[in-house]
Amino acid sequence: MLALRLARRAHPVVQLRRLLVAAAAGGTGFLLLCALGHAMAHPQAPSGSVLRLAWCAAPAAATVYFAVTVARTDPGTRPRPGLSAIGLGPGRLMAISAVTTALSTVLGSLLALLFFLHLRGDLTGLPFDGAATDVLAAGRPLPLPAALTLLALVPAVASVTTALVLRPKDTGARPTGPRTRFMAYDTFAIARRTAPPAGATRYEEETDEEEPDTEGATASEAARTPPEPPAPRPAPGGLPWGVAVLAVGLAFETYAGQSNDGSGLTLPGGFADSPAGVLGGWLLTALGLILTGPGLTHLTGRLLQSVRPGALRLLSGRVLQAEARRIGRPLGVVCAVASGAYAMVTLTSGTRPTVGPLTLLGALVVAGCAVLTLATAAVEARRAHADTTAALVRLGAPRALPRQAALLRAGALLAVFGPLTWTIAHLAALPLAA
């Protein structure tokens, strides 16, 4: 009930994100049900049905990734001071996030089931003059346990993944070493404002009188120090591994395309006799692009700050370095999806068969989830640095500086990831075109 109340009282933008998660879950659920319908209509060809079910893994993974990103950036379930006193600690908030994710994905799955039953003619007559009879196995009894099992996959995986990502990270280690100056200043500031208790020793009074001079000087110096852009975090360590996986995927794809050992698969859209090794190589290539995303984003921020940077380039580079892990991985996913779209467009040109509606739906779910995940991460990165931006404006920086910095970051990322994506997509499409 608490999850329902939080979901009902959320901001309209948060509600829109949850509805988009429901829409993605609905599209994925409909594809899973269509794979079940194909298996019912063609019991003599189980391999084709298994292959259709395997192709649903990409939309399902994209939907789960988008749902976890929306849950991680939900302000309603973010830990805040004072919530533990009313029983809303980190563990309880994690459970609420998992339940909210499950509710959104279950709503989409139920809508997919209703639309599937409508197209089959189980609720009303057959629409579209029965054009989808062969795909949806209209006229055959639908095994409800199998349909519900398929529809429960995405909500179950999304909620469990959300719980794992948002689980409380308590290392149990206690701080060691001398007490920080900030805590010492707070302690002695309170001691100065309160009268010493009766019976206090001379040693305690002398301690109270000796410390405020240095601590007050430290506090005044900190007050006079203008806020600066956040210090860059250490570079993500996945760039070498991503480059290695990317090179292995391209080499394996090229070798499999030249060998032509006869292991052909029917790709979405009717692309028959495509070597299985080419598909495996392309998956490795996509994984390499995803792994290199955070490292390349951090490197882009470092390049922006090179050669005597000004305030604009320094702010843009520092923000890119600080948010490399947040926006780098979704950016790598978008690049992988773009390379796959380029390969599909290359194959559909000429004498290749046209893309079917189910393939188009799957591509729309994958591309939409990738773009929405990147947009959500970018918005959250901007909110994470809102205090720094406001402080710079209060110090007299131009009000257009944050907007110029955002445009500079977008242009730098496009200049780095655009040519890389086009090159990888072109190299990955060559074996498929052959």
C-alpha positions in Angstrom: 0.0 0.0 0.0 2.9 2.4 0.7 4.3 1.8 -2.7 0.9 2.6 -4.3 0.7 5.8 -2.2 4.1 6.9 -3.3 3.4 6.1 -6.9 0.1 8.1 -6.8 1.7 11.2 -5.2 4.8 11.2 -7.5 5.7 14.1 -9.8 4.1 14.0 -13.3 7.5 13.5 -14.8 8.1 10.5 -12.6 4.7 9.2 -13.5 5.5 9.6 -17.2 8.7 7.6 -16.8 6.7 4.8 -15.1 4.2 4.8 -17.9 7.0 4.5 -20.4 8.4 1.5 -18.5 4.9 0.0 -18.7 4.8 0.6 -22.4 8.2 -1.0 -22.9 7.1 -4.0 -20.8 3.9 -4.2 -22.8 5.8 -4.3 -26.1 8.2 -7.0 -24.8 5.3 -9.0 -23.4 3.5 -8.9 -26.7 6.6 -10.2 -28.5 6.8 -13.1 -26.0 3.2 -14.0 -26.6 3.7 -13.8 -30.4 6.5 -16.4 -30.0 4.1 -18.6 -28.0 1.5 -18.2 -30.8 4.0 -19.2 -33.4 4.9 -22.3 -31.4 1.2 -23.2 -31.2 0.6 -22.6 -34.9 3.7 -24.5 -36.0 4.2 -27.5 -33.7 6.2 -29.2 -36.4 8.9 -26.5 -36.4 10.1 -26.1 -32.8 13.5 -24.6 -33.8 11.8 -21.6 -35.5 9.7 -20.9 -32.3 12.8 -21.2 -30.1 14.7 -18.8 -32.3 11.8 -16.3 -32.1 11.7 -16.7 -28.4 15.5 -16.1 -28.2 15.1 -12.9 -30.3 12.9 -11.5 -27.5 16.0 -11.4 -25.2 17.1 -8.1 -26.6 13.8 -6.2 -26.0 13.6 -7.8 -22.6 17.1 -6.8 -21.6 16.5 -3.2 -22.8 13.2 -3.0 -20.9 14.8 -4.3 -17.7 17.7 -1.8 -18.1 15.3 1.1 -18.6 13.1 0.0 -15.6 16.2 -0.2 -13.3 17.4 3.3 -14.4 13.9 4.8 -13.7 13.8 3.1 -10.3 17.4 4.3 -9.4 16.5 8.0 -10.3 13.1 8.0 -8.6 13.2 10.9 -6.1 10.3 9.4 -4.1 12.4 6.4 -2.9 15.7 8.2 -2.4 17.2 7.9 1.1 16.8 11.2 3.0 17.5 12.2 6.6 14.8 11.4 9.1 13.1 8.6 7.1 14.7 5.9 9.2 12.9 7.2 12.3 9.6 6.3 10.8 10.7 2.9 9.5 11.8 3.9 6.0 15.4 3.0 6.1 17.5 2.0 3.0 16.2 -1.5 3.1 12.6 -0.5 3.1 13.1 2.0 0.4 14.8 -0.6 -1.7 11.8 -2.9 -1.3 9.4 -0.1 -2.2 11.4 0.6 -5.4 11.3 -3.1 -6.3 7.5 -3.2 -5.8 7.0 0.0 -7.8 9.0 -1.4 -10.7 7.0 -4.6 -10.5 3.7 -2.7 -10.6 4.8 -0.7 -13.7 6.0 -3.8 -15.6 2.9 -5.9 -14.6 0.6 -3.2 -15.9 2.4 -3.3 -19.2 2.3 -7.1 -19.3 -1.5 -7.1 -18.6 -2.1 -4.6 -21.4 0.0 -6.8 -23.7 -2.2 -9.8 -22.8 -5.4 -7.9 -23.5 -4.2 -6.7 -26.8 -3.0 -10.2 -27.7 -6.4 -11.7 -26.9 -8.1 -9.0 -28.9 -6.0 -9.8 -32.0 -6.7 -13.5 -31.6 -10.4 -12.8 -31.5 -10.9 -14.2 -27.9 -12.5 -11.0 -26.7 -14.3 -9.8 -29.9 -14.3 -10.8 -33.5 -11.0 -11.2 -35.5 -9.7 -7.7 -36.4 -7.9 -6.8 -39.6 -9.9 -9.5 -41.4 -7.9 -12.2 -39.7 -4.5 -11.1 -41.1 -2.7 -12.2 -37.9 -4.4 -15.6 -37.6 -1.2 -17.6 -38.6 1.1 -15.7 -36.2 -1.2 -15.6 -33.1 -2.7 -19.1 -33.6 -6.3 -17.9 -33.6 -8.8 -20.6 -33.1 -6.6 -22.7 -30.9 -7.0 -22.8 -27.1 -4.4 -20.5 -25.4 -2.4 -22.3 -22.7 -2.9 -19.7 -19.9 -0.2 -21.0 -17.6 2.4 -20.7 -20.4 1.3 -17.2 -21.3 1.3 -16.0 -17.7 4.8 -17.5 -17.2 6.2 -15.6 -20.2 4.5 -12.4 -19.1 5.9 -12.8 -15.6 9.5 -12.9 -16.8 10.1 -9.2 -17.3 8.4 -8.0 -14.0 10.3 -10.7 -12.0 13.7 -9.9 -13.5 13.2 -6.1 -13.4 12.1 -6.2 -9.7 14.9 -8.5 -8.6 17.5 -6.5 -10.5 16.2 -3.3 -9.0 16.5 -4.8 -5.5 20.1 -5.9 -6.2 21.1 -2.5 -7.6 19.5 -0.5 -4.9 20.4 -2.8 -2.0 22.0 -1.0 1.0 25.8 -1.0 0.7 26.9 -1.2 4.3 30.6 -2.2 4.5 30.6 -2.2 8.3 33.9 -0.4 8.5 34.2 2.3 11.1 36.1 5.5 10.3 39.7 5.5 11.5 42.3 8.2 12.0 42.0 11.7 13.5 38.6 13.4 13.6 37.9 15.7 10.6 38.1 19.5 11.0 34.4 19.9 10.1 33.3 17.7 12.9 35.8 19.4 15.3 34.5 22.8 14.3 30.9 21.8 15.0 31.8 20.4 18.4 33.7 23.5 19.6 31.1 25.8 18.1 28.4 24.2 20.3 30.8 24.4 23.3 31.2 28.2 22.8 27.5 28.9 22.6 26.7 27.0 25.8 27.8 27.8 29.3 30.2 25.4 30.9 28.5 23.1 33.4 29.1 23.6 37.1 32.1 21.8 38.4 34.0 21.9 35.0 37.7 21.6 35.4 40.2 24.2 34.4 41.6 21.9 31.7 38.2 21.7 29.9 37.8 25.5 30.0 41.3 26.0 28.6 40.6 23.6 25.8 37.5 25.5 24.9 39.4 28.7 24.7 42.4 27.5 22.7 40.7 25.8 19.8 38.2 28.4 18.4 40.9 30.6 17.0 42.3 28.1 14.5 38.9 26.6 13.8 37.3 30.0 13.3 40.0 30.9 10.9 39.5 27.7 9.0 35.8 28.3 8.8 36.2 31.9 7.6 38.7 30.8 5.0 36.2 28.2 3.8 33.4 30.7 3.7 35.6 33.1 1.5 36.6 30.3 -0.9 34.4 30.3 -4.0 32.8 27.0 -5.0 34.5 25.3 -7.8 33.5 22.5 -10.2 33.6 19.1 -8.6 36.9 17.3 -8.5 37.1 14.5 -11.1 36.6 10.9 -10.0 39.1 8.2 -11.0 38.8 7.0 -14.5 36.6 3.9 -15.0 38.6 0.8 -15.6 36.6 -0.8 -18.4 38.1 1.0 -21.4 40.9 -1.6 -22.1 38.6 -4.5 -21.7 36.0 -2.8 -23.9 38.5 -2.2 -26.7 39.7 -5.8 -26.4 36.2 -7.2 -26.6 35.4 -4.9 -29.5 38.4 -6.1 -31.5 37.7 -9.7 -30.8 34.1 -9.3 -31.8 35.0 -7.7 -35.2 37.7 -10.3 -35.9 35.3 -13.2 -35.0 32.5 -11.7 -37.1 34.8 -11.3 -40.1 36.2 -14.8 -39.8 32.7 -16.3 -39.5 31.5 -14.4 -42.5 34.4 -15.7 -44.7 34.2 -19.3 -43.5 30.5 -19.9 -44.2 30.3 -23.2 -42.5 26.6 -23.6 -43.2 25.3 -22.7 -39.8 22.7 -20.3 -41.0 20.0 -18.6 -38.9 16.9 -16.7 -39.9 17.4 -13.2 -38.6 14.4 -10.9 -37.9 12.8 -9.5 -41.0 13.4 -12.7 -43.0 17.2 -12.5 -43.3 17.8 -16.2 -44.0 21.1 -18.2 -44.0 23.0 -15.7 -41.8 26.0 -17.4 -40.2 25.6 -18.0 -36.4 29.2 -16.9 -35.9 28.5 -13.5 -37.5 25.7 -13.0 -34.9 28.0 -14.0 -32.0 30.7 -11.6 -33.3 28.2 -8.8 -33.5 27.0 -9.4 -30.0 30.6 -9.2 -28.8 31.0 -6.0 -30.7 27.9 -4.5 -29.0 29.2 -5.6 -25.6 32.6 -3.9 -26.4 30.8 -0.6 -27.2 28.9 -0.8 -23.9 32.0 -1.5 -21.9 34.0 1.4 -23.5 31.2 4.0 -22.9 32.3 5.1 -19.4 36.0 5.2 -20.2 35.5 7.2 -23.4 33.2 9.6 -21.6 35.9 10.2 -19.0 38.5 10.6 -21.7 36.3 13.1 -23.5 36.1 15.2 -20.3 39.8 15.1 -19.9 40.4 16.2 -23.5 38.1 19.2 -22.9 40.3 20.4 -20.1 43.6 20.1 -22.0 45.6 23.0 -23.3 44.9 25.9 -20.9 41.1 25.5 -20.5 38.8 28.4 -19.6 35.9 28.3 -17.3 33.5 26.9 -19.8 35.8 24.0 -20.9 36.9 23.3 -17.3 33.3 23.1 -16.1 32.2 20.9 -19.0 35.2 18.6 -18.6 34.8 18.2 -14.9 31.1 17.3 -15.2 31.9 14.7 -17.9 34.5 13.1 -15.7 32.3 13.1 -12.6 29.3 11.7 -14.5 31.3 9.2 -16.7 29.8 6.2 -15.0 26.3 7.6 -15.0 25.9 8.5 -18.6 28.7 6.5 -20.2 27.0 3.1 -20.0 23.7 4.3 -21.5 25.7 6.1 -24.2 27.5 2.9 -25.1 24.1 1.1 -25.3 22.8 3.8 -27.7 25.9 3.3 -29.8 25.4 -0.4 -29.9 21.8 0.0 -30.9 22.7 2.5 -33.6 25.3 0.1 -35.1 22.7 -2.6 -35.2 20.2 -0.3 -36.8 22.8 0.6 -39.4 23.4 -3.1 -40.2 19.7 -3.7 -40.5 19.2 -0.8 -42.9 22.2 -2.0 -44.9 20.7 -5.5 -45.2 17.2 -4.3 -46.1 18.4 -2.2 -49.0 18.4 -3.8 -52.5 16.9 -7.2 -52.9 16.7 -8.0 -49.2 13.2 -8.8 -47.8 11.3 -6.1 -45.9 11.2 -5.9 -42.2 8.0 -7.4 -40.6 5.8 -5.6 -38.0 7.1 -7.8 -35.1 10.7 -7.0 -36.0 9.8 -3.3 -36.2 8.2 -3.5 -32.8 11.2 -5.2 -31.3 13.6 -2.6 -32.8 11.3 0.2 -31.6 11.4 -1.2 -28.0 15.1 -1.6 -28.0 15.9 1.8 -29.5 13.3 3.6 -27.4 14.5 2.1 -24.2 18.1 2.9 -25.0 17.4 6.5 -25.9 15.1 7.0 -22.9 17.6 5.5 -20.5 20.3 7.9 -21.8 17.9 10.9 -21.5 17.0 9.9 -17.9 20.7 9.6 -17.0 21.5 13.0 -18.5 18.6 14.7 -16.6 19.8 13.1 -13.3 23.4 14.2 -14.0 22.2 17.8 -14.5 20.3 17.7 -11.3 23.2 16.2 -9.4 25.3 19.4 -10.3 22.5 21.9 -9.8 24.1 23.2 -6.6 27.4 23.9 -8.4 25.6 25.6 -11.2 23.6 27.8 -8.9 26.7 28.7 -6.9 28.5 29.8 -10.1 25.6 32.0 -11.1 25.5 33.6 -7.6 29.2 34.4 -7.9 28.5 36.4 -11.1 28.9 33.8 -13.8 26.8 34.4 -16.9 23.4 32.8 -16.7 24.0 31.2 -20.1 27.1 29.4 -18.8 25.2 26.2 -17.8 23.5 26.0 -21.1 26.7 26.6 -23.0 28.4 23.9 -20.9 25.7 21.4 -21.7 25.9 22.1 -25.4 29.7 21.8 -25.3 29.4 18.4 -23.5 26.9 17.2 -26.0 29.0 18.3 -29.0 32.2 16.7 -27.5 30.4 13.4 -26.9 28.9 13.5 -30.4 32.4 14.2 -31.9 33.9 11.2 -30.1 31.1 8.6 -30.3 29.6 9.6 -33.7 32.6 8.6 -35.9 33.3 5.6 -33.6 29.8 4.3 -34.0 29.7 4.8 -37.7 33.0 3.0 -38.2 32.0 0.0 -36.0 28.6 -0.2 -37.7 30.2 -0.2 -41.1 32.7 -2.9 -40.2 30.1 -5.0 -38.5 27.7 -4.8 -41.5 30.3 -6.0 -44.0 30.1 -9.7 -43.1 26.3 -9.6 -43.0 26.1 -8.0 -46.4 28.5 -10.6 -47.8 
